Amino acid sequence: VTGEQVFAIVEAIHSLDLGSLNDRYCDEDLITLCDEYDIELKDAFELAVKERWNLPFGVRTFLRVEQEEELLRALADDDF
């Protein structure tokens, strides 16, 4: 790693807009969403795998907002 690369990484970290980044993710992790909307965790996990969503923390991963919307459209009751 060169000094220039390190500087680029440090600059990126310090210039991130955390509010904007936070707005991209839902407030609950996958397991909590399933509990809240009465969705079978197995079904939600299968959908995530099928759609190739990155789940680095398994069912404790916080989905992106568009993933949450797709999950609810596909698996939740219509009254959410």
JODAKA-V861177 format. One record per pair of residues at least 24 apart in sequence whose ideal C-beta (glycine too) atoms are under 7 Angstrom apart, sorted by the first residue. I is the first residue (numbers start at 1). J is the second residue. Records with the same first field share a line. If there is no record, write none. Layout:
I: J + J
This chain:
24: 64 + 65
25: 62 + 64 + 65
26: 62 + 63 + 65 + 68
29: 59 + 60 + 61 + 62
30: 59 + 61 + 63
31: 59 + 60
33: 68 + 71
37: 72 + 76 + 80
39: 75 + 76
43: 75
44: 71 + 75
47: 71 + 74 + 75
